[in-house]
Amino acid sequence: MSAKLIDGRAVAKRLKTQTAALVDEVRLAGGSVRLDAVMVGDPSAGAIYARSQETRCQEVGIEYRLHALGTDATQEDVEGLIGRLNRDGAVTGILLNLPLPEGIDTPAVQYRIDPYKDVEGVNPSNIGLLFYDSPIMAPCTALAVMEILTEAGVDPKGMNACVVGIGPIAGRPIALFLQHEMATVTACHEATRDLAAHTSQADLLVVAVGVSGLIKAEHVKRGAVVIDVGINRVEEGGETKIVGDVDFEGVVGVAGAITPVPGGVGPVTVAMLLRSAVDAACRQRGPRRIEV
Amino acid sequence: MSAKLIDGRAVAKRLKTQTAALVDEVRLAGGSVRLDAVMVGDPSAGAIYARSQETRCQEVGIEYRLHALGTDATQEDVEGLIGRLNRDGAVTGILLNLPLPEGIDTPAVQYRIDPYKDVEGVNPSNIGLLFYDSPIMAPCTALAVMEILTEAGVDPKGMNACVVGIGPIAGRPIALFLQHEMATVTACHEATRDLAAHTSQADLLVVAVGVSGLIKAEHVKRGAVVIDVGINRVEEGGETKIVGDVDFEGVVGVAGAITPVPGGVGPVTVAMLLRSAVDAACRQRGPRRIEV
Protein backbone atom coordinates (compact mmCIF):
# COMPACT_ATOMS: atom_id res chain seq x y z
CA MET A 1 0.00 0.00 0.00
CA SER A 2 1.20 3.48 -0.76
CA ALA A 3 0.21 6.75 0.88
CA LYS A 4 -2.10 9.19 -0.84
CA LEU A 5 -0.01 11.98 -2.32
CA ILE A 6 -1.09 15.48 -1.33
CA ASP A 7 -0.43 17.68 -4.35
CA GLY A 8 0.83 21.03 -3.09
CA ARG A 9 1.19 22.40 -6.61
CA ALA A 10 -2.51 21.85 -7.29
CA VAL A 11 -3.45 23.60 -4.03
CA ALA A 12 -1.09 26.46 -4.87
CA LYS A 13 -2.54 26.76 -8.36
CA ARG A 14 -6.08 27.04 -7.04
CA LEU A 15 -5.00 29.61 -4.43
CA LYS A 16 -3.13 31.67 -7.03
CA THR A 17 -6.13 31.74 -9.35
CA GLN A 18 -8.29 32.99 -6.48
CA THR A 19 -5.63 35.52 -5.50
CA ALA A 20 -5.28 36.88 -9.03
CA ALA A 21 -9.06 37.36 -9.15
CA LEU A 22 -8.95 39.19 -5.80
CA VAL A 23 -6.18 41.48 -7.09
CA ASP A 24 -8.41 42.35 -10.05
CA GLU A 25 -11.29 43.10 -7.67
CA VAL A 26 -9.12 45.44 -5.61
CA ARG A 27 -8.04 47.20 -8.82
CA LEU A 28 -11.61 47.54 -10.07
CA ALA A 29 -12.47 49.15 -6.73
CA GLY A 30 -9.73 51.72 -7.37
CA GLY A 31 -7.15 50.19 -5.06
CA SER A 32 -3.89 48.41 -5.65
CA VAL A 33 -1.88 45.58 -4.15
CA ARG A 34 1.78 46.31 -3.55
CA LEU A 35 4.31 44.29 -1.62
CA ASP A 36 7.46 46.04 -0.43
CA ALA A 37 10.33 43.77 0.54
CA VAL A 38 13.10 44.85 2.90
CA MET A 39 16.45 43.13 2.51
CA VAL A 40 19.40 43.90 4.74
CA GLY A 41 22.92 42.65 4.15
CA ASP A 42 24.90 41.15 1.29
CA PRO A 43 23.02 42.21 -1.88
CA SER A 44 24.39 39.38 -4.04
CA ALA A 45 22.99 36.71 -1.71
CA GLY A 46 19.56 38.36 -1.64
CA ALA A 47 19.27 39.22 -5.32
CA ILE A 48 18.18 35.79 -6.56
CA TYR A 49 15.62 35.51 -3.79
CA ALA A 50 14.28 39.00 -4.54
CA ARG A 51 13.92 38.25 -8.27
CA SER A 52 12.00 35.11 -7.41
CA GLN A 53 9.71 37.09 -5.10
CA GLU A 54 9.13 39.66 -7.84
CA THR A 55 8.26 37.02 -10.43
CA ARG A 56 5.82 35.33 -8.11
CA CYS A 57 4.10 38.63 -7.30
CA GLN A 58 3.83 39.53 -10.99
CA GLU A 59 2.16 36.19 -11.74
CA VAL A 60 -0.89 37.27 -9.73
CA GLY A 61 -0.71 40.99 -10.53
CA ILE A 62 0.89 42.20 -7.30
CA GLU A 63 3.32 45.10 -7.62
CA TYR A 64 6.68 44.36 -6.00
CA ARG A 65 9.32 46.81 -4.74
CA LEU A 66 12.65 45.92 -3.20
CA HIS A 67 14.37 48.07 -0.57
CA ALA A 68 17.93 46.93 0.02
CA LEU A 69 20.09 48.13 2.91
CA GLY A 70 23.79 47.29 3.28
CA THR A 71 25.44 45.12 5.92
CA ASP A 72 26.34 48.30 7.82
CA ALA A 73 22.69 49.28 8.33
CA THR A 74 21.84 50.08 11.96
CA GLN A 75 18.77 49.21 14.02
CA GLU A 76 17.56 52.78 13.44
CA ASP A 77 18.10 52.50 9.66
CA VAL A 78 16.00 49.34 9.38
CA GLU A 79 13.27 50.55 11.76
CA GLY A 80 13.25 53.92 9.99
CA LEU A 81 12.72 52.30 6.58
CA ILE A 82 9.88 50.20 7.95
CA GLY A 83 8.32 53.28 9.51
CA ARG A 84 8.35 55.02 6.11
CA LEU A 85 6.74 51.99 4.47
CA ASN A 86 4.09 51.95 7.23
CA ARG A 87 3.20 55.59 6.55
CA ASP A 88 3.21 55.22 2.74
CA GLY A 89 -0.39 54.64 1.70
CA ALA A 90 0.72 53.06 -1.60
CA VAL A 91 2.45 50.24 0.30
CA THR A 92 -0.15 47.62 1.23
CA GLY A 93 2.19 44.87 2.39
CA ILE A 94 5.66 44.65 3.95
CA LEU A 95 7.94 41.65 3.84
CA LEU A 96 11.13 41.61 5.93
CA ASN A 97 13.68 39.14 4.62
CA LEU A 98 15.64 37.25 7.28
CA PRO A 99 18.23 36.84 8.62
CA LEU A 100 19.16 40.41 9.53
CA PRO A 101 22.85 41.14 10.14
CA GLU A 102 24.29 40.36 13.57
CA GLY A 103 23.74 43.05 16.18
CA ILE A 104 20.25 43.90 14.93
CA ASP A 105 17.39 43.14 17.35
CA THR A 106 15.19 41.22 14.91
CA PRO A 107 11.96 41.00 16.99
CA ALA A 108 12.23 44.77 17.68
CA VAL A 109 12.40 45.41 13.91
CA GLN A 110 9.49 43.03 13.29
CA TYR A 111 7.54 44.93 15.96
CA ARG A 112 7.78 48.07 13.80
CA ILE A 113 5.91 46.50 10.87
CA ASP A 114 2.31 47.75 10.78
CA PRO A 115 0.38 44.64 11.93
CA TYR A 116 -2.05 45.19 9.05
CA LYS A 117 0.76 45.25 6.45
CA ASP A 118 2.64 42.36 8.06
CA VAL A 119 2.06 39.81 5.26
CA GLU A 120 4.20 37.14 6.95
CA GLY A 121 2.59 37.59 10.36
CA VAL A 122 5.96 37.95 12.08
CA ASN A 123 5.32 41.07 14.17
CA PRO A 124 5.38 39.88 17.81
CA SER A 125 1.95 41.53 18.18
CA ASN A 126 0.58 39.36 15.40
CA ILE A 127 2.21 36.30 16.94
CA GLY A 128 0.61 37.21 20.28
CA LEU A 129 -2.81 37.71 18.68
CA LEU A 130 -2.42 34.28 17.06
CA PHE A 131 -1.49 32.91 20.49
CA TYR A 132 -4.77 34.37 21.77
CA ASP A 133 -6.55 32.69 18.81
CA SER A 134 -7.57 36.14 17.63
CA PRO A 135 -5.24 36.71 14.64
CA ILE A 136 -4.98 39.55 12.17
CA MET A 137 -2.18 38.15 10.00
CA ALA A 138 -0.37 34.85 10.58
CA PRO A 139 2.86 33.13 9.49
CA CYS A 140 2.57 31.79 5.93
CA THR A 141 4.11 28.36 6.42
CA ALA A 142 1.64 27.57 9.19
CA LEU A 143 -1.23 28.89 7.06
CA ALA A 144 0.01 26.64 4.24
CA VAL A 145 0.05 23.54 6.45
CA MET A 146 -3.47 24.28 7.67
CA GLU A 147 -4.67 24.84 4.08
CA ILE A 148 -3.15 21.51 3.04
CA LEU A 149 -4.88 19.73 5.92
CA THR A 150 -8.23 21.28 4.99
CA GLU A 151 -7.66 20.35 1.35
CA ALA A 152 -6.84 16.77 2.36
CA GLY A 153 -9.97 16.58 4.54
CA VAL A 154 -7.99 16.24 7.77
CA ASP A 155 -9.62 17.68 10.91
CA PRO A 156 -6.89 17.88 13.59
CA LYS A 157 -9.39 17.92 16.49
CA GLY A 158 -8.56 15.14 18.94
CA MET A 159 -5.73 13.82 16.79
CA ASN A 160 -2.35 13.06 18.30
CA ALA A 161 -0.18 15.52 16.40
CA CYS A 162 3.58 15.61 16.56
CA VAL A 163 5.50 18.64 15.29
CA VAL A 164 9.21 17.98 14.86
CA GLY A 165 11.21 21.20 14.89
CA ILE A 166 10.24 24.25 16.95
CA GLY A 167 11.74 27.08 14.91
CA PRO A 168 9.98 30.45 15.15
CA ILE A 169 9.08 30.60 11.45
CA ALA A 170 7.55 27.16 10.92
CA GLY A 171 7.35 24.61 13.76
CA ARG A 172 6.33 26.89 16.60
CA PRO A 173 3.47 28.63 14.73
CA ILE A 174 2.31 25.30 13.27
CA ALA A 175 2.12 23.79 16.77
CA LEU A 176 0.06 26.78 17.89
CA PHE A 177 -2.39 26.44 14.97
CA LEU A 178 -2.82 22.70 15.59
CA GLN A 179 -3.41 23.38 19.27
CA HIS A 180 -6.13 25.92 18.39
CA GLU A 181 -7.70 23.23 16.21
CA MET A 182 -7.72 21.04 19.34
CA ALA A 183 -5.14 18.48 18.32
CA THR A 184 -3.08 17.05 21.19
CA VAL A 185 0.24 18.48 20.10
CA THR A 186 3.69 17.21 21.05
CA ALA A 187 6.59 19.43 20.00
CA CYS A 188 9.89 17.61 19.45
CA HIS A 189 13.38 18.98 18.77
CA GLU A 190 17.05 18.16 19.06
CA ALA A 191 16.85 17.68 22.83
CA THR A 192 14.03 15.14 22.50
CA ARG A 193 15.34 11.89 23.96
CA ASP A 194 13.50 9.28 21.91
CA LEU A 195 12.16 10.92 18.77
CA ALA A 196 10.62 7.74 17.34
CA ALA A 197 8.69 7.12 20.58
CA HIS A 198 6.86 10.41 19.97
CA THR A 199 6.54 10.44 16.18
CA SER A 200 5.30 6.85 16.02
CA GLN A 201 2.30 7.77 18.20
CA ALA A 202 1.25 10.58 15.88
CA ASP A 203 -1.83 10.47 13.69
CA LEU A 204 -0.54 13.69 12.20
CA LEU A 205 3.20 14.24 11.82
CA VAL A 206 4.56 17.62 10.74
CA VAL A 207 8.31 17.86 10.19
CA ALA A 208 10.08 21.23 10.00
CA VAL A 209 13.70 20.73 10.92
CA GLY A 210 15.88 21.12 7.85
CA VAL A 211 17.68 17.76 8.00
CA SER A 212 17.20 15.51 4.99
CA GLY A 213 16.16 11.93 5.70
CA LEU A 214 15.50 12.65 9.40
CA ILE A 215 12.15 10.85 9.46
CA LYS A 216 12.18 7.25 8.25
CA ALA A 217 9.53 4.56 7.99
CA GLU A 218 10.15 3.38 11.57
CA HIS A 219 9.29 6.86 12.87
CA VAL A 220 5.83 6.81 11.32
CA LYS A 221 2.57 5.30 12.51
CA ARG A 222 0.78 3.27 9.84
CA GLY A 223 -1.85 5.43 8.15
CA ALA A 224 -0.56 8.72 9.58
CA VAL A 225 -0.80 12.01 7.72
CA VAL A 226 2.77 13.23 7.12
CA ILE A 227 3.45 16.87 6.25
CA ASP A 228 7.04 17.56 5.23
CA VAL A 229 7.98 21.23 5.66
CA GLY A 230 11.71 20.69 5.13
CA ILE A 231 13.48 22.03 2.06
CA ASN A 232 17.04 20.73 1.80
CA ARG A 233 19.53 20.91 -1.05
CA VAL A 234 21.46 17.66 -1.36
CA GLU A 235 24.16 16.56 -3.81
CA GLU A 236 23.47 13.25 -5.50
CA GLY A 237 25.74 11.96 -8.23
CA GLY A 238 27.03 15.44 -9.01
CA GLU A 239 23.51 16.88 -9.20
CA THR A 240 21.75 19.16 -6.72
CA LYS A 241 18.38 17.83 -5.61
CA ILE A 242 15.71 19.36 -3.37
CA VAL A 243 14.47 16.94 -0.72
CA GLY A 244 12.46 17.25 2.48
CA ASP A 245 13.11 16.09 6.04
CA VAL A 246 11.19 12.87 5.40
CA ASP A 247 12.70 9.84 3.67
CA PHE A 248 9.91 9.85 1.10
CA GLU A 249 10.67 6.46 -0.50
CA GLY A 250 10.53 4.73 2.88
CA VAL A 251 7.66 6.62 4.48
CA VAL A 252 5.30 6.54 1.50
CA GLY A 253 4.71 2.84 2.19
CA VAL A 254 3.64 3.46 5.80
CA ALA A 255 1.85 6.81 5.86
CA GLY A 256 -1.80 7.26 4.91
CA ALA A 257 -1.15 10.57 3.18
CA ILE A 258 2.03 12.52 2.54
CA THR A 259 3.22 15.78 0.99
CA PRO A 260 6.14 15.37 -1.42
CA VAL A 261 9.19 17.64 -1.60
CA PRO A 262 9.33 19.43 -3.96
CA GLY A 263 5.68 20.03 -4.76
CA GLY A 264 4.22 19.93 -1.26
CA VAL A 265 4.26 22.61 1.42
CA GLY A 266 6.70 24.89 -0.48
CA PRO A 267 4.44 26.09 -3.31
CA VAL A 268 1.48 26.43 -0.95
CA THR A 269 3.56 28.67 1.36
CA VAL A 270 4.40 30.94 -1.57
CA ALA A 271 0.75 31.02 -2.60
CA MET A 272 -0.27 31.82 0.98
CA LEU A 273 2.14 34.77 1.09
CA LEU A 274 0.54 36.19 -2.05
CA ARG A 275 -2.91 35.59 -0.58
CA SER A 276 -1.87 37.40 2.61
CA ALA A 277 -0.59 40.31 0.50
CA VAL A 278 -4.05 40.70 -1.04
CA ASP A 279 -5.76 40.28 2.33
CA ALA A 280 -3.57 43.08 3.67
CA ALA A 281 -4.50 45.35 0.74
CA CYS A 282 -8.21 44.64 1.20
CA ARG A 283 -7.97 45.61 4.87
CA GLN A 284 -5.97 48.80 4.37
CA ARG A 285 -9.04 51.00 4.36
CA GLY A 286 -11.15 48.96 6.73
CA PRO A 287 -11.57 49.30 10.51
CA ARG A 288 -8.54 48.44 12.65
CA ARG A 289 -8.48 46.63 15.98
CA ILE A 290 -5.02 47.88 16.86
CA GLU A 291 -2.93 50.89 15.82
CA VAL A 292 0.84 51.19 15.42
CA MET B 1 7.10 6.35 49.58
CA SER B 2 5.78 9.85 49.48
CA ALA B 3 6.64 12.67 47.07
CA LYS B 4 8.84 15.53 48.11
CA LEU B 5 6.61 18.53 48.89
CA ILE B 6 7.56 21.71 47.05
CA ASP B 7 6.79 24.54 49.45
CA GLY B 8 5.40 27.44 47.42
CA ARG B 9 4.97 29.61 50.49
CA ALA B 10 8.69 29.41 51.25
CA VAL B 11 9.57 30.33 47.65
CA ALA B 12 7.08 33.21 47.78
CA LYS B 13 8.50 34.45 51.08
CA ARG B 14 12.04 34.53 49.72
CA LEU B 15 10.86 36.32 46.55
CA LYS B 16 8.91 38.89 48.57
CA THR B 17 11.90 39.65 50.78
CA GLN B 18 14.02 40.25 47.67
CA THR B 19 11.26 42.33 46.11
CA ALA B 20 10.83 44.53 49.21
CA ALA B 21 14.59 45.17 49.17
CA LEU B 22 14.41 46.10 45.47
CA VAL B 23 11.55 48.52 46.17
CA ASP B 24 13.73 50.20 48.82
CA GLU B 25 16.59 50.46 46.31
CA VAL B 26 14.31 52.11 43.75
CA ARG B 27 13.15 54.57 46.43
CA LEU B 28 16.70 55.38 47.52
CA ALA B 29 17.50 56.14 43.89
CA GLY B 30 14.67 58.68 43.88
CA GLY B 31 12.14 56.51 42.06
CA SER B 32 8.95 54.78 43.11
CA VAL B 33 7.07 51.59 42.35
CA ARG B 34 3.39 51.99 41.62
CA LEU B 35 0.95 49.45 40.27
CA ASP B 36 -2.27 50.72 38.73
CA ALA B 37 -5.03 48.16 38.35
CA VAL B 38 -7.83 48.50 35.83
CA MET B 39 -11.10 46.80 36.63
CA VAL B 40 -14.08 46.86 34.30
CA GLY B 41 -17.54 45.64 35.23
CA ASP B 42 -19.47 44.81 38.38
CA PRO B 43 -17.63 46.68 41.18
CA SER B 44 -18.88 44.42 43.99
CA ALA B 45 -17.36 41.32 42.37
CA GLY B 46 -14.02 43.04 41.87
CA ALA B 47 -13.79 44.80 45.24
CA ILE B 48 -12.56 41.82 47.27
CA TYR B 49 -9.97 40.99 44.63
CA ALA B 50 -8.78 44.61 44.49
CA ARG B 51 -8.42 44.82 48.27
CA SER B 52 -6.34 41.66 48.23
CA GLN B 53 -4.14 43.12 45.46
CA GLU B 54 -3.68 46.29 47.47
CA THR B 55 -2.71 44.41 50.65
CA ARG B 56 -0.16 42.32 48.77
CA CYS B 57 1.39 45.38 47.18
CA GLN B 58 1.61 47.17 50.52
CA GLU B 59 3.43 44.20 52.06
CA VAL B 60 6.44 44.88 49.81
CA GLY B 61 6.10 48.68 49.68
CA ILE B 62 4.45 48.98 46.26
CA GLU B 63 1.89 51.76 45.89
CA TYR B 64 -1.43 50.50 44.50
CA ARG B 65 -4.18 52.45 42.72
CA LEU B 66 -7.44 51.05 41.46
CA HIS B 67 -9.25 52.41 38.40
CA ALA B 68 -12.76 51.01 38.12
CA LEU B 69 -14.96 51.38 35.06
CA GLY B 70 -18.62 50.33 34.92
CA THR B 71 -20.15 47.50 32.90
CA ASP B 72 -21.21 50.08 30.31
CA ALA B 73 -17.58 51.05 29.53
CA THR B 74 -16.76 50.95 25.81
CA GLN B 75 -13.65 49.76 24.00
CA GLU B 76 -12.60 53.41 23.69
CA ASP B 77 -13.14 54.03 27.42
CA VAL B 78 -10.90 51.15 28.46
CA GLU B 79 -8.22 51.85 25.83
CA GLY B 80 -8.37 55.54 26.72
CA LEU B 81 -7.77 54.83 30.41
CA ILE B 82 -4.84 52.57 29.57
CA GLY B 83 -3.40 55.26 27.30
CA ARG B 84 -3.52 57.77 30.18
CA LEU B 85 -1.78 55.32 32.52
CA ASN B 86 0.89 54.71 29.82
CA ARG B 87 1.59 58.44 29.58
CA ASP B 88 1.58 59.02 33.35
CA GLY B 89 5.21 58.87 34.48
CA ALA B 90 4.17 58.10 38.05
CA VAL B 91 2.57 54.83 36.94
CA THR B 92 5.28 52.17 36.65
CA GLY B 93 3.05 49.11 36.24
CA ILE B 94 -0.39 48.38 34.79
CA LEU B 95 -2.54 45.40 35.64
CA LEU B 96 -5.71 44.70 33.66
CA ASN B 97 -8.15 42.52 35.55
CA LEU B 98 -10.02 39.98 33.46
CA PRO B 99 -12.57 39.12 32.28
CA LEU B 100 -13.66 42.30 30.52
CA PRO B 101 -17.38 42.72 29.78
CA GLU B 102 -18.76 41.07 26.67
CA GLY B 103 -18.33 43.03 23.47
CA ILE B 104 -14.88 44.32 24.46
CA ASP B 105 -11.99 43.10 22.25
CA THR B 106 -9.71 41.96 25.09
CA PRO B 107 -6.47 41.38 23.11
CA ALA B 108 -6.90 44.82 21.51
CA VAL B 109 -7.11 46.38 25.00
CA GLN B 110 -4.11 44.35 26.17
CA TYR B 111 -2.22 45.60 23.10
CA ARG B 112 -2.63 49.18 24.42
CA ILE B 113 -0.70 48.45 27.64
CA ASP B 114 2.85 49.84 27.40
CA PRO B 115 4.91 46.62 27.04
CA TYR B 116 7.32 47.97 29.69
CA LYS B 117 4.49 48.55 32.20
CA ASP B 118 2.73 45.26 31.37
CA VAL B 119 3.41 43.51 34.69
CA GLU B 120 1.40 40.43 33.74
CA GLY B 121 3.01 40.09 30.31
CA VAL B 122 -0.37 39.88 28.58
CA ASN B 123 0.14 42.40 25.78
CA PRO B 124 0.15 40.36 22.54
CA SER B 125 3.50 42.01 21.76
CA ASN B 126 4.96 40.66 24.98
CA ILE B 127 3.47 37.24 24.25
CA GLY B 128 5.06 37.37 20.78
CA LEU B 129 8.43 38.38 22.18
CA LEU B 130 8.19 35.46 24.61
CA PHE B 131 7.32 33.24 21.63
CA TYR B 132 10.56 34.47 20.00
CA ASP B 133 12.38 33.66 23.28
CA SER B 134 13.26 37.33 23.56
CA PRO B 135 10.89 38.52 26.32
CA ILE B 136 10.49 41.87 28.03
CA MET B 137 7.75 40.93 30.50
CA ALA B 138 6.08 37.52 30.75
CA PRO B 139 2.93 35.96 32.25
CA CYS B 140 3.26 35.57 36.02
CA THR B 141 1.86 32.06 36.41
CA ALA B 142 4.37 30.71 33.90
CA LEU B 143 7.18 32.63 35.62
CA ALA B 144 6.03 31.10 38.92
CA VAL B 145 6.12 27.56 37.55
CA MET B 146 9.62 28.11 36.16
CA GLU B 147 10.78 29.59 39.49
CA ILE B 148 9.39 26.57 41.32
CA LEU B 149 11.21 24.20 38.97
CA THR B 150 14.48 26.07 39.47
CA GLU B 151 13.94 26.03 43.22
CA ALA B 152 13.28 22.28 43.12
CA GLY B 153 16.42 21.71 41.05
CA VAL B 154 14.46 20.50 38.01
CA ASP B 155 16.04 21.19 34.60
CA PRO B 156 13.33 20.61 31.96
CA LYS B 157 15.83 20.03 29.13
CA GLY B 158 15.15 16.72 27.46
CA MET B 159 12.34 15.84 29.88
CA ASN B 160 9.01 14.60 28.62
CA ALA B 161 6.74 17.35 29.86
CA CYS B 162 2.97 17.25 29.70
CA VAL B 163 0.93 20.40 30.20
CA VAL B 164 -2.76 19.72 30.81
CA GLY B 165 -4.89 22.74 30.00
CA ILE B 166 -4.05 25.23 27.27
CA GLY B 167 -5.67 28.41 28.55
CA PRO B 168 -4.04 31.69 27.46
CA ILE B 169 -3.18 32.79 31.02
CA ALA B 170 -1.51 29.65 32.37
CA GLY B 171 -1.19 26.49 30.26
CA ARG B 172 -0.26 28.04 26.92
CA PRO B 173 2.53 30.30 28.28
CA ILE B 174 3.81 27.48 30.52
CA ALA B 175 4.10 25.16 27.50
CA LEU B 176 6.04 27.88 25.66
CA PHE B 177 8.47 28.37 28.56
CA LEU B 178 9.06 24.62 28.88
CA GLN B 179 9.65 24.40 25.13
CA HIS B 180 12.25 27.19 25.34
CA GLU B 181 13.93 25.17 28.11
CA MET B 182 14.07 22.29 25.62
CA ALA B 183 11.59 19.95 27.24
CA THR B 184 9.60 17.77 24.83
CA VAL B 185 6.21 19.28 25.54
CA THR B 186 2.81 17.68 24.96
CA ALA B 187 -0.17 19.97 25.47
CA CYS B 188 -3.40 18.21 26.45
CA HIS B 189 -6.93 19.55 26.79
CA GLU B 190 -10.57 18.55 26.74
CA ALA B 191 -10.34 17.14 23.20
CA THR B 192 -7.42 14.87 24.13
CA ARG B 193 -8.59 11.33 23.51
CA ASP B 194 -6.66 9.37 26.13
CA LEU B 195 -5.40 11.79 28.76
CA ALA B 196 -3.74 9.13 30.92
CA ALA B 197 -1.77 7.82 27.93
CA HIS B 198 -0.06 11.21 27.69
CA THR B 199 0.23 12.20 31.36
CA SER B 200 1.61 8.80 32.40
CA GLN B 201 4.59 9.29 30.03
CA ALA B 202 5.51 12.63 31.58
CA ASP B 203 8.60 13.18 33.72
CA LEU B 204 7.14 16.62 34.38
CA LEU B 205 3.40 17.10 34.63
CA VAL B 206 1.88 20.57 34.86
CA VAL B 207 -1.87 20.79 35.36
CA ALA B 208 -3.78 24.01 34.73
CA VAL B 209 -7.38 23.15 33.98
CA GLY B 210 -9.58 24.21 36.87
CA VAL B 211 -11.23 20.84 37.56
CA SER B 212 -10.68 19.41 41.03
CA GLY B 213 -9.49 15.81 41.19
CA LEU B 214 -8.84 15.63 37.44
CA ILE B 215 -5.41 14.01 37.81
CA LYS B 216 -5.33 10.82 39.85
CA ALA B 217 -2.55 8.40 40.76
CA GLU B 218 -3.10 6.35 37.59
CA HIS B 219 -2.39 9.44 35.46
CA VAL B 220 1.07 9.92 36.96
CA LYS B 221 4.41 8.28 36.16
CA ARG B 222 6.27 7.05 39.24
CA GLY B 223 8.78 9.67 40.32
CA ALA B 224 7.37 12.45 38.14
CA VAL B 225 7.46 16.11 39.13
CA VAL B 226 3.84 17.30 39.45
CA ILE B 227 3.01 21.01 39.39
CA ASP B 228 -0.60 21.77 40.22
CA VAL B 229 -1.70 25.18 38.92
CA GLY B 230 -5.41 24.63 39.59
CA ILE B 231 -7.25 26.61 42.25
CA ASN B 232 -10.75 25.28 42.84
CA ARG B 233 -13.26 26.03 45.57
CA VAL B 234 -15.08 22.88 46.68
CA GLU B 235 -17.72 22.30 49.34
CA GLU B 236 -16.90 19.54 51.81
CA GLY B 237 -19.10 18.85 54.81
CA GLY B 238 -20.55 22.37 54.71
CA GLU B 239 -17.11 23.95 54.48
CA THR B 240 -15.42 25.62 51.51
CA LYS B 241 -12.00 24.22 50.75
CA ILE B 242 -9.38 25.26 48.19
CA VAL B 243 -8.04 22.32 46.18
CA GLY B 244 -6.02 21.91 42.99
CA ASP B 245 -6.61 19.89 39.84
CA VAL B 246 -4.56 17.03 41.23
CA ASP B 247 -5.95 14.45 43.67
CA PHE B 248 -3.18 15.19 46.14
CA GLU B 249 -3.81 12.26 48.51
CA GLY B 250 -3.60 9.75 45.67
CA VAL B 251 -0.79 11.32 43.64
CA VAL B 252 1.55 12.09 46.54
CA GLY B 253 2.30 8.35 46.78
CA VAL B 254 3.36 8.12 43.12
CA ALA B 255 5.03 11.42 42.23
CA GLY B 256 8.63 12.25 43.01
CA ALA B 257 7.85 15.84 43.88
CA ILE B 258 4.59 17.78 44.04
CA THR B 259 3.26 21.24 44.75
CA PRO B 260 0.35 21.30 47.21
CA VAL B 261 -2.78 23.44 46.83
CA PRO B 262 -3.02 25.75 48.69
CA GLY B 263 0.60 26.68 49.31
CA GLY B 264 2.10 25.79 45.94
CA VAL B 265 1.93 27.72 42.67
CA GLY B 266 -0.62 30.27 43.97
CA PRO B 267 1.58 32.24 46.40
CA VAL B 268 4.54 32.11 44.00
CA THR B 269 2.38 33.61 41.23
CA VAL B 270 1.43 36.52 43.51
CA ALA B 271 5.08 36.99 44.47
CA MET B 272 6.08 36.93 40.79
CA LEU B 273 3.54 39.65 39.98
CA LEU B 274 5.08 41.87 42.67
CA ARG B 275 8.56 41.08 41.36
CA SER B 276 7.44 42.01 37.83
CA ALA B 277 6.03 45.29 39.17
CA VAL B 278 9.48 46.19 40.55
CA ASP B 279 11.21 45.03 37.36
CA ALA B 280 8.91 47.32 35.40
CA ALA B 281 9.73 50.27 37.68
CA CYS B 282 13.46 49.63 37.36
CA ARG B 283 13.18 49.66 33.57
CA GLN B 284 11.04 52.79 33.30
CA ARG B 285 14.02 55.07 32.76
CA GLY B 286 16.22 52.59 30.94
CA PRO B 287 16.63 52.01 27.21
CA ARG B 288 13.66 50.52 25.36
CA ARG B 289 13.69 47.94 22.58
CA ILE B 290 10.18 48.78 21.44
CA GLU B 291 7.98 51.85 21.73
CA VAL B 292 4.20 52.08 22.04
Contacts between the chains, C-beta under 8 A, distances in Angstrom:
chain1	res1	chain2	res2	distance
A	105	B	134	7.9
A	105	B	289	5.8
A	106	B	132	7.8
A	107	B	128	7.4
A	107	B	129	5.6
A	107	B	132	4.7
A	107	B	134	4.9
A	107	B	289	7.9
A	108	B	289	4.5
A	108	B	290	5.5
A	111	B	125	6.3
A	111	B	128	8.0
A	111	B	129	7.9
A	111	B	289	8.0
A	111	B	290	4.7
A	123	B	128	7.0
A	124	B	124	7.5
A	124	B	125	4.9
A	124	B	126	7.7
A	124	B	127	7.5
A	124	B	128	2.7
A	124	B	129	4.8
A	124	B	131	7.1
A	124	B	132	6.4
A	125	B	111	6.3
A	125	B	124	4.9
A	125	B	125	4.6
A	125	B	128	5.9
A	126	B	124	7.7
A	126	B	128	7.0
A	127	B	124	7.5
A	127	B	127	7.0
A	127	B	128	3.5
A	127	B	131	4.9
A	127	B	132	7.3
A	128	B	107	7.4
A	128	B	111	8.0
A	128	B	123	7.0
A	128	B	124	2.7
A	128	B	125	5.9
A	128	B	126	7.0
A	128	B	127	3.5
A	128	B	128	4.1
A	128	B	131	7.2
A	129	B	107	5.6
A	129	B	111	7.9
A	129	B	124	4.8
A	131	B	124	7.1
A	131	B	127	4.9
A	131	B	128	7.3
A	131	B	131	6.6
A	131	B	168	6.9
A	131	B	172	6.6
A	132	B	106	7.8
A	132	B	107	4.7
A	132	B	124	6.4
A	132	B	127	7.3
A	132	B	168	5.6
A	133	B	168	7.8
A	134	B	105	7.8
A	134	B	107	4.9
A	157	B	191	5.6
A	158	B	191	4.8
A	158	B	192	7.3
A	158	B	193	5.4
A	160	B	193	7.5
A	166	B	179	5.8
A	168	B	131	7.0
A	168	B	132	5.6
A	168	B	133	7.8
A	172	B	131	6.5
A	172	B	179	7.7
A	179	B	166	5.9
A	179	B	172	7.7
A	179	B	187	5.7
A	179	B	189	7.9
A	182	B	189	6.7
A	182	B	191	3.9
A	183	B	191	7.8
A	184	B	186	6.7
A	184	B	187	7.0
A	184	B	188	5.6
A	184	B	189	7.3
A	184	B	191	7.3
A	184	B	192	4.5
A	184	B	193	7.2
A	184	B	198	6.6
A	185	B	186	7.1
A	185	B	187	5.4
A	186	B	184	6.7
A	186	B	185	7.1
A	186	B	186	4.2
A	186	B	187	7.9
A	187	B	179	5.7
A	187	B	184	7.0
A	187	B	185	5.4
A	187	B	186	7.9
A	188	B	184	5.6
A	189	B	179	8.0
A	189	B	182	6.7
A	189	B	184	7.3
A	190	B	182	8.0
A	191	B	157	5.6
A	191	B	158	4.8
A	191	B	182	3.9
A	191	B	183	7.8
A	191	B	184	7.3
A	192	B	158	7.4
A	192	B	184	4.5
A	193	B	158	5.4
A	193	B	160	7.4
A	193	B	184	7.1
A	198	B	184	6.6
A	289	B	105	5.8
A	289	B	107	7.9
A	289	B	108	4.5
A	289	B	111	8.0
A	290	B	108	5.5
A	290	B	111	4.7
